[in-house]
Every structure is written in structure tokens, then in C-alpha cells.
Amino acid sequence: MTRLDRDVGRPTFAINLIARPPASVRNQLSAIQDAISVAVSDGVLYRCPPASLHLSVFQFVWSRSNGGLAQEPIWNGCKDRIIEGLETVISSTDALILGRPSIEAGESAVILKFDPSPALEALRDGISSRAGLHHLSTNRPAIQHVSIFRYNQEVPLEAVRGLCGNVAIALTPWAIEELALVRENVYPSLDLELIHSFRLRQRTSR
């Protein structure tokens, strides 16, 4: 069965390093959402708004179970050190390319999952070596994905998977050249504050 997400719209405190899709990719993601909305029964899915669509690179304060507020003073005490460390890691990392997406319906969300990116995992390795030093409730995503729907109803999961499996995907490769460190105030990413932005190293042509 799908799992109803009762936290949608609730206040939270989370700190997340994300990649936002450029307008062209965001429009294509919205078109995929349109197609899924037609395929799946009305009312089953909560559509993540276009402005909230993102790929999570690393979550420095992971707050799904407790709202995260107890982590705020810890974050405030180490924020500057983490930003400095991120500048070092990200500025020496080449721009990333994500491709070959597939739609996957899980118990808690419908996601667009990309082929594994060794470069992104190497970046996460570099971040992890610093994040664990500050006693934060961190979370390293296990895959490369964008959540495009959550659930308004509890329905058989296999039925949703079957319907989503019939949806065609048209998405150009996503070139990630910039990352944003954001504070999430309303779940899921409905109210964000930019803390700092980072540029990845640009690939040089030969």
C-alpha cells in the first residue's frame, strides 16, 4: 500500500544541499507530472509544486521524524565551518550530468530516478567526511532522484506502479553547475530560504 504523507504543509527545520533544475528541465519534469496525473486516479497523488522540485545532494539536518528544531542551535554553531568546507569540496568538483531517468513508485513517493553518478557519489563522500564531525542529524541520500509526487490516499502500491510504468519519459540530460544550501521551513520544500550558493568547477573543452 502507499503511505499517506501527513507532514505535507507542516512547519519544519531542515538544512539541505540541493540542485535545482533549470527552467528547461523543470518544464520537462512538469510535463511528466502531467502525464502521471492523467494515468493515476484523481485524488491519489499530491503533486509537488514546480518551484519545490529538486535533487537532494546531502541533508545536514534531517528532520522528518521530529521537526528538527532541536538541531537548530547545533547547526548555528557549525554553519560557518560547514559552508567553508563545502566551498572547498564543491569548487574542486566538476559539473555533474544526470541522465537516463526512470519513474519509480515507492510507498511514500513517486520519484524520477537517475542512473547512478559516480561523480555525485564522490562529491557526497567529500561532504560526508566533514558532516559527521558536528553531531548533526544528517542524511546521505542513497540514490539520485527527484520526488515528483507524494500520496493523498492509501491505495495498492502495485496499481500505482503499473500505471506509472506506462508513462513515457522525455527528459534531456540535466547539467548541474550550481548547488544551493537551503533552510526548509515548510515540508516538503514548500518554503525555502537560501543560505549559500556554490558553483561547481566548469568542464574545460579540449
N, C-alpha and C positions, 0 to 999 in steps of 0.2 A: 504494500500500500504506500501511497505517497504520504508525506508528513506535512500537515498544516503548519505554516510558519506564523506563529502567533506574535513574533517580535517585530514584524513589519510596522514601521511608523513609530516605534518606541525610541525614547532617548537612549543614547549610549555614549561611551567614551572609548574610542579606539584610535590607534595610530597605525597607518598603513602606507607602505611604499607601493605605488601603483603606476601602471601605464594606462594613459587614457588614449582611446583610439582617435586618430584624426577624423575629420568630418567625412571623408570618403568611406572609411571603414565603418564608422558609426552608422552611416546611412545604409550600408550593406547589412550590418547587424540588425537594424530596424526592419529591413525587408525580410530577413529570416524570421524575425519575431512575427511579422505579419502572416507569413506562410504557416507558422506553427499555430497561431491563433485561429486560423481558418480550419486547420486539421483537428484541433483538440476542442472538445465540448466547451461551450461558453461558460465562464464562471469557475472553471477548474484551476486556471493559471493566474498568478499575479505577475503582470508584465513589468519587468524592471525598466524604469524610465530611461530614455536615451542618454540623458546627462549623467546618469549613475553608472553606465556601462564602463567596465574597466577590467584590467588584468591585475590581480594581486601578485606582487613580487615577493613581499615579506611583510608580515604583520608584527609590529613591535609591541603593540598592546592588543591582545586578542580577548574580546570581552563578551562573547556570545552568551556565556552562562551567568555572568554576574554584573553586567553593565559596565565594568571596567573602572568605575570611579575610584576604587581603592588603589589603582595603579597610577593615578594622575600625579601624586607627589613624587613617586619613583621616577616617572617619565620626566617631570620637570627638573629633577636633579641630574639626569644624564642626557637630556636632549641635545645640548651643545656638543658633547663628546660624540654622540651618535651621528649627528649631522656632519661633523668633521670627518669621521670615519667613512661615512657614505660618500662624501666628496672624493676621498682618496680612491675608494674601490670603484665607483661608477665612472669617474673621469678616465680611468685606465681600462675600461671595458668597451669593446666595440659595440656599435649599434646592433640591435638584435632584429632578426627576421623570424616571424611566426607564420606558418603555413599549414596546409593540409588539415583544415578543421573538420570535425565531425560533431553531430548533435548527440548528446548523451542525456538521457532522463534518469536521474537518481531519485532517491527517496525524498530529498529536501530541495532539489532544484533541477531545472533543465539547464544544461551548460553547453557551451561551444568549446570543445576540447581540441587543442592544437597538438601537432606532432611534438614529441619531446625535443627540447632545445638544449643541447649540451652547454651552449654559451650562457643561457639563462641559469642553468643549474650551477655553473661555475660562479656566476655572479652571486647567487644565493649562498654558495659556500663561503665566499668572501665576506658577505654580510653576517652570516651565522657566527663566524669566528669572533665578531665584535659584540653581537647582540646578547650572547649568553653571559656577558660579564656584568650585567646591570640588574639582574633579578627581576626582569620584566616577564610578563606572561606572553611570551612570543609564540608565533605560529609560522612555520615554513610550509607554504602550500606544496602538496605532493605532485601536482600536475600543473600544466599551463592551460588556463581556461578562463572564460568569461561567463558568469552566471547571467542568463537572459530571462529566466522565469523562476519564480518560486510558486508555492501552491496555496490556493484558497480553499481547496477541498481535499478530503482524503478519498482517493479512488484507487482502483487496482493499478499498480505501477506498470505491469506488463502491457496494459491497454495504452497507456501514455507512450511507452517505449515503441509500441507498434505504430502508432500514429505519427510520432516524430521521425521514425525511420523512413517514412515515405516522403519527407520534405527534402527538396533539393537545396543544395548549398551553393551560393555564388559569392565568394569572398576572395578578394585579391590578397597577395601576401602583405602582411602587416609589418611595416618597418618601424621599430621602436627606437626613437632617437632621444627621447626625454622621459624622465621619471619624475613623479611628484610624491612628496611626503605630505600626507594629509591627516587631519583630525576629523574623524567621523562623529557627528553629533546625533544623527538620526539614522537608524538602521532601516534598510541596507543601502548605505551611501546616498541617502536622500538629502542630507545636509553635510557638506564637507567644507573645511577650512584649509587652505593651502598653507603649509608650514615652510616648505622649501622645495625648489625645483632643481633638478640635476640634468646635465647634458652628458650623454654617453659619447665616447670617442668616435668621431666620424671616420668611416672607412675611406681610405685613400685609393684613388684609381691608379692603375699602373699601365 
